[in-house]
Structure formats: C-alpha cells, structure tokens
Amino acid sequence: MEHPKSSEVETSRMRLGGMLLFLASFMLWLYRHDLHPVNYIFVVLLMFRAVEYAVSKTSLFVKKADDLESPSIARRAKIYSSVVALLLTIVLVSAIMFLQFSQQVGGEPGSYDSKNYYDGAFHNLEESGTGTGSFLETSLGYLTDDGSRYPSSVLPSIEFAPMNLTEGQLSITWFGHSSILVQTDNVSLLFDPVFGEDNTDPLFFGPSPFEYEHTYELEDLPPIDYVFISHDHYDHLDMDAVKYLSSSQYVVPLGVKAHAVEWGIPSSNVHEFDWYEEANMSEDMSVVFTPSQHFSGRGINQDNTLWGSWAVYLNEHALYFSGDGGYSSEFSEIGEKYGPFDIAFIEAGQYDEAWADVHMFPEQTVQAALDLRAKSLLPIHNTKFVLALHGWDEPLEDVTVEGQRRNVNVTTPMLGETFLLDENMPHDTWWRNVSIYEPPMLKTNSLVGVIMYASMFVSAIMIRLGSKEPRVKLQQKYED
C-alpha cells in the first residue's frame, strides 16, 4: 500500500503544478486581450510571494515550531507587512534624498509681487479642475495596451543641417515634443530644449524617448542666442541642456530664474517675465509672455513658478509658442492683442479627459490657432514620449484632418527637418508611412488560443485532484 506521506507529496505537487499552469495560461490570456500590463502586477506579487517564502524559513516572527514548517496566517501577515514597509521606506528615503540633494530639482523660487501669485503659489486666470474624466478610469486604462501608443518601428527623421540664410529669411526646425529651433541670418532662438535619453524624469521613472532614425544632440546645434522656457516641468526644462547652453540669454517665467542660476547661468543672463509683460530684447526682437492654463513644479511644492506661452516678434515675423496648457478664452485675448501670427507652435499631444483642463485635444488645438489668428499651425508636444493613452500618431493625424476641415494651414515637418517660414512649408503626412503595428503570433494564432484554453482545463483538473486528501488519510480520520 502507498505510504500516506508519499501520496500527500504527490497531490501537493499536482496542485502546485496545476496552479502554475493556470497562472501561465491566464497570463497568456491577458496578453492576447491587450491586458499584458496586468502581468506586471502578477510578477510583482510572485516576487512578494518568493520573498515571503524565503523569510518564512527563517526564525523571524516565529512563536512556535509549527510556524517554520507551515507559517500561520498571522506570521505571513507580519512578513508581508514588513516587506511592504521596507519597500515604502526605501522609496520614501530615495525621494527625500533626491529632493534634498539632486540638482535636477533646481533652485528655490521665492515669493513674487504679482497679481497671479497669492497663497504661496501661482494661479491660472481661469479656475481649472481635473477635467471631465475620472483619474481612476484613466489609471485603469494604463492596464490595457493595444500597441498603438508606441511606434512599431524606428521613426523616420532628417539629419539636422542649418540653412545659410539671407536677410529676411527665417528657418524652423522641430526636434520632437516641444523643442523648436528658430533661426534668422543673425540670431537663433531655442524653445524648451530637451535633448538626450534620460533627462525628462526626476529619478528613473520617466518615459524613454522614441527611437529616431537620426539622433539630435546639443553639440549639433549652432550657437544659441536666446533660450525660451515655457515652464519648469521636466519634459520642458532640461538641466543638462541649460548647463550646456550656459552662454545663452534665457527668457523665462517668474521663478524659473532660480533654477537657471542654480545650474550655473549668470543672473544677468536670465530675464524673468510675468503674464502680459513685454520687453525689447534687441533691435530685431521683442517678446511678450502670455498666459496659458497649466501648472508647474519640479519637487514637492507645486505652482511655485509661473507657466505660460510666448509671443515673439523677430524682424518682420510674428511667432507664437504655446508651451503646455488647456484650451481657454485667453487665446482669443492673445490673438486680439498680439496677433495675427505668421506661425503658431501649439500643444497637441498627451491629452486625456482626466486632465482636459490643462492639456488640449486636437480639435481645441485647431480652434486655438483660429483664435490666435495664426496663418500656419505647427502641432508640438508629441512624437517623442508616451505620457497619455492615445496613439503616438493620433495628435498629428487628428490635427491635420481637423485643420483641413476648418481651412487651417497645418504644417507638419519631419523630425529634424529645417524649412523656411512662408516658403515651401512642409505638409507631408510622413507618420502614415510608419509601419503599422502587427500583433505577434502569441496574440493572434488560433492554435495558441486552443492550447491556452486546453491548459486552463487541464490545470483546473490538476488543482481539483491535488486538493483531495489521500484515501489512506481519509480512512485514518474515519477510524479515529
């Protein structure tokens, strides 16, 4: 007759094998239904289980001998809570260390004699909430991924090459996201320069940039006379770029000067502006800092620096740079006061219903161009990072279609492409030529699906059989 212990081991192994088979099959099911981000949660839970198992073999929290062989629920709860507390402590200490010692956070802005600054922070002209969507709904949206948020291949781009300009000409280059280079024959302007691979996040949690056919480095740029900053978020204010462009003049919102000075820029080279403040920067250029509906902050203290947009008048050209912001009636005000503009670089990307008040949707981008009385619109804040749930090419496509519908001239240069304002403006729908995402075989193959469901069925039987007590053990219990 089979030994009871041997039978118990076999049934225990069968149950464990069935559970592992079911977990693998279920994770495959999630993957095939575009829910594979949920698998990361399972991986984390398995890691916790492995740590709990390892700790349970030690004498930690042991009150009786049985707890070593078969840990009680109370002991397991203590182990799990201790592991979670340790991880939270590590995260908290890391965050405090970063905020206290990392240069990335920047300087400490002060208080300002501005009607836009009160209660220790800057405020929007129009009260902004959290949008019409639910943050919970949006958070759950990150648990799905159909492959559309990232390009399925290396993005086509053009190697940067500055033009030889004559008097009166103005060239424009877009490097992805919100980084724009403007040049004339005697001056160069750079807006929200973010270059490099890992400068968009405080630690290592931020998004990685898309892969371009040609990379763009600060060393590739011509000497920059003026650097314009819209606000101090990490995807618009890059510490390394500021340090590299240390000889440039900086044109920034109130409070951002503290960051620039902290990073080594001479105070005399930084010019701060409040909303609707105007200045002549040179004989050829004047600027106005105009409002936007957004927020700011690089550390714990939010909205301690101002945010906004720029109206720039360079020689005979009028330019508008939106920075980040939701749609508001202020666009009409800016258009009436300072328009029309020859070209407007307006945010179009990283939008969601949950934060609709501080980021525009494509149709709002086109409406903003109309409000500003812009002759041309170049949609920015896209094609470099995943910061929202929409497809990577959706902003460019939707703005282009909406622009055609409403008779707005939408210019869409390729990444790194330099073109002349009002001369042969690019309108190539280059993103449509990027290869379409094709799901891998594991997602689409019907045989894989059959095997998956068969494995679930087999695993259920294994778990059921493994959960039954051995017949000998049952007999002993009956006799007792």
Order of alpha helices (4+ residues) and beta strands (2+ residues): alpha-alpha-alpha-alpha-beta-beta-alpha-beta-beta-beta-beta-alpha-beta-alpha-beta-beta-beta-beta-beta-alpha-beta-alpha-beta-alpha-beta-alpha-alpha-alpha
